[in-house]
């Protein structure tokens, strides 16, 4: 009964609230932005929809994971980003507009890609004898009801009541993280008898998935010469996935209904905060060093300026200076 309440009631409601909150931060232009910034969006989507699943498949295959854990890890790699990645992008000084656009598009695309790819992973890791599968049409409809519909309602609310959406945006994102934590705890409590061993078995794989994919997303963006904030966002969007949706797909009563497969998404959802914090510290430390260098240069120029006499400073007034009626000297600053 407890498991049915968690997977059948609390989990869908939590996902709907999280996705509704994401919709509050979206406008139609977020989807149109791909036309104006095609390079940044294409690179981000390539990392999220192609590179990440390939990295996940490599890790799941080389770490010799139990079949259920391997499938669970791949479910994470096949899921889109969520509002958590938007929040982390904001805190890490990334390009939040790009983050929102990538999240919006990836959530739309993966509604179609998740069912066949998850079914292929089930066949690959669990063998031909497995009876587990995701019916394509039913799964697409259910994922759409959990993600696309709440997002659309959130966008509608923002269009009708923009003041409310603006005020609620950040609190809802924080509440989304809190709901994610509750979902993770629920998944862990369900498997509390084996959770310690599960951390030992799949913890390193989830850590590598998050860290490697984040670094690859950042590196690919750097190679393609995106600007610094876009590199940050690319790394975060590739390395931070919607763990709540992954847990629902693995353990939801209307999906695979396999609690063991929910363990990797739950552990991943904990680990990703650590990797995101380390990544954010690294990129912000570099920004801090740049700002400190600029401040030091400005300080040296100010000291140099103060050490000069008034006559020396006045001699640098442009020749185009004109005297205004008040008798003051008006210079052309070039601004």
N, C-alpha and C positions, 0 to 999 in steps of 0.2 A: 504493500500500500504506500509506504514512504517513498519507494523508488518511483511508483507511478505518479505521485504528486510532484516529485522533483522534475522528472523528465517530461511528463505530460502537461503540467500546468506552469510551474515556476520557470522552467527553462524557456519555453516559447514566449512567455510574458516578458522575461528579462531581455531576450533578443529583440522583441518588438519595441520595447522602451528604448533600448540602446540605439536601434536603427532610426527610430523616430527622432531621437536627439540628434543624430547625424543629419537627418533631413532638415532640421532647423537651421543648420549652417550652410545649406545648399541653395543655389538659385540655378535657373536654367542656363545662365552664362557659364556655370562651372562645367557643363557638358560642351558648350560651344568653345571653350578655351582651347580645346584640341586643335581648332582651326587657326588660332592665333599663335600658339606655342607648340606646333606639331612635333618638333624635335624632342623637347623635354618630356612631353607626354608619351611619345612613342618609346623613348628610352626607359622611362619608368615602367610602362606596361610590359615591355620586353623583359625587364628584370623580374617583374612580379609574376607574369603569366608563363614565362619560358624558363628563365634561369633558376628561379626558386624551385619549381617542381623537379628540375634536373638535379639540383643540389640535394633535394630531399630524397630522391630516388637513389642517388649515389650513397648517401649516408645510411638510408634504411637497408641497402644491400650489403654494405661493407661492415656495418656494426653487428651483423649476425643477430638481429633482434628477433624475438618471438613474432610469429606472423601477425597476431593482433596488434602488437605494438608497431610493427612496420607499417601496417595499414593506417593506424592512427596517426603516425608521423606524416604519412603522405596526405592524409586528409587535411592536416594543418597546412602543408605546402600547396595544396590545391585551393585553399580558401582565399577570399579577397582580404584586403585590409579593412579596418573598421575605424570608428571614431577615436579609438585609443591612439592610432598612428597619427591622426590629425593633432591630437593634444600633444603628443611627444614631439612632433615636428614643430609645433608652436614653442614649446619649452626649449627646444634645441636650436631655435633661431633659423629654422628651415623656411622654405617657401610654402607657406600654409595654403595659398591658393592652388598651387600645384598639387599639394598633398590631398586637398579636398577633391580636386578633379580626378586624380588617379584612383582615389577610393570610390568615387561615384561610378566611374567607368568600369573598374574591376568588379564591383558588386553586380553590375549589369551583365557583364560578360560571363562571369563564373556561374551564374544561374544555369547557363546552358552547358558549360564545360564540366562542372563537378560530377554529375551522374555518370557519364560514360568513363571518365578517367578514374573515378573511385571504383567502379565495377572492374575496370582493367587491373587495378591494384589488388583488389580482392582475389581475382583469378591468378595473378602473378605470385602473390605471397602466400595465399592460403590453399592454392591448388584447385584443380578442376572439380573436386568433390564438394566445395563449399556451396551452401545454399543461400548465403547472404548476397544480396544485391540491392541496388537502388533502382526501382522502376523509373524510367526516364520521365514520362509525362507527370506522374504523381510527384516525383521529387522536384521537378522544375516548378510545379504549382506550389508545393509546400515551401520551397526556398523563397519563391517570389512573395508568398504571403508573410513570411517572416522578415524579409528584407526590403524588397521593392515597394510593397504597399505601405509599410510604416515610413519609409523614406519619402515617398510621395506625399503622405499626409503631413509630414514635417515640412516639406517644401511648400505645400499649400498653406499651412499655418504661417510660415514666414512671409508668404506673399500677402496674406490677408491681415496679419498683425505683426509687422516688421519690428515694432518696438518691443513686443513681448519676446520675439525670437532672439533679438539682440541681447536682451537682458538675461534670457534663460540659457543662452548658448554655452557659456563657460560652466555654470553650475550643472547643467545637464551632462556635459562631458565628464565632470568629476563624478557625478552620480553613475555614469556609465562605467567608469573604472571600478566604482564600488560594487556595482552589480556583477561585473566580471569577476571580481574577487569572490563574491558569494557563490557564483556558478562554479568557480574552481574549487572552493571549499566543499561544495555539495558533491562534486565529482570525486574528490579525494576521500570524503567521509564514506561514500558508497563502497570504496575499495580500500578502506582503512586497514584491513587485515593483511594486505599485500603491498601497501603504499611504500614502505621503507625499501623493500626489495625492488619495487618498480622504479624508485628514484635511482637506485644503483644500476638497474638494467637500461633504462631509457634516458636518464638525466643527461649523461654526456652527449648523446645523440641530439637531444633537443637544444642543448647549449651550442653545439656545433652548427646546427641548422640555423639558429638565430644569428650567431656571430658571423659565420661565413657568408650567409646571404646578405647580411647588412653591409659587410665590407665589400662584397662583390657589387652590390647596388651602387655604393659610393664610388667604387673604382671605375665601373663602366661609365658612370656619369662624368667622372673626371677625364677619362680617355676621350669621351665625346665632347669635351670642352664646355660642359654646362657650367654656369656660375656656381659660386660656393654654396649659396642657400639651396639651389636646386640639387646639388650633390648630396647635401644633408638629407633633403626630402627623399631623394631616390633611395638612399641607403635605408632610411626608416621604413619607407613603403615596402621595400623588398624584404626587410627583416622583421617587420611587425605585422602579424596576421590576425584575423578575427578568431581568436581562440574560443569565444562563446559559440559561434556558429559551428566550429569544428567539433566541440563537445556535443552539441545538439545532433549533428550528423552521425556521430559515433554511437551515442547512447540514447538518443531520442526514441520514444516508443513507436513513432511513425516513420523512423529512418532505419538505421542498422540495429538499434536496440542491443548494442554490445558494450557493456560498461568497461570492459578491459580496453577497448579501442579508445575510450575517452581519456585514459591515463596519459598518453603522450601529449594530447592537446592541453590537458590541465597543467602538466609539468612545464610544457612550453610556455604557457601563459604566465607562469611565475618567473621562469628564466628570462623571458624577453624583457622584463622590466630591468633586470640587472644589466643585460647587454645594451639596452637602450640608454641606461644611465651612464655606462662606460663610454659609449659612443658619443653621447651628448657632452660629456666632460671633455673628451678629446677634441671635438670640433670647436667647442666654446673656448677651450684653453688656447687653441690656435688663434681664434678671433681676438681673444684677450691680449695675446702677445702682439698682434698687429695693432690693436688700439693703443696699447702701452707705447709701442714704438712711435706711432703718430703723435701721441700726447707728448712724448719726450722731445721729438723734433719741434713741435709747436712751442714747448717750454723754452727750448734753446733759442728759438727765433725771438720770442718775447723778451728774454733776458738781453739778447743782442740789441734789440730795439730800444730797451730802456737805457742801455749803456751809452747810446748815442746822444749827442747834444740836440737841442731843439733846432738849431741851424742845420745840422746834418739831415734831420728828418724833413725839414721844410724844403731843402734843396731837391728832394725827390718828388716834389709835387709836379704832376704832368704839365707840360707846356701849354696844354689846352685849357688850363684852369682859368676860370673867369671870376670876376668880382661881381657879386650880386649887390642890389641896392642897399642892403643892410650893412655892407662893408665887409662881410665875411667872404672867405675864399671858398668857392664851390669847385670841387674837383670832379673829374670824370673817373669813376672807380672801375668802370667796365662791367658792373653788375646791373 
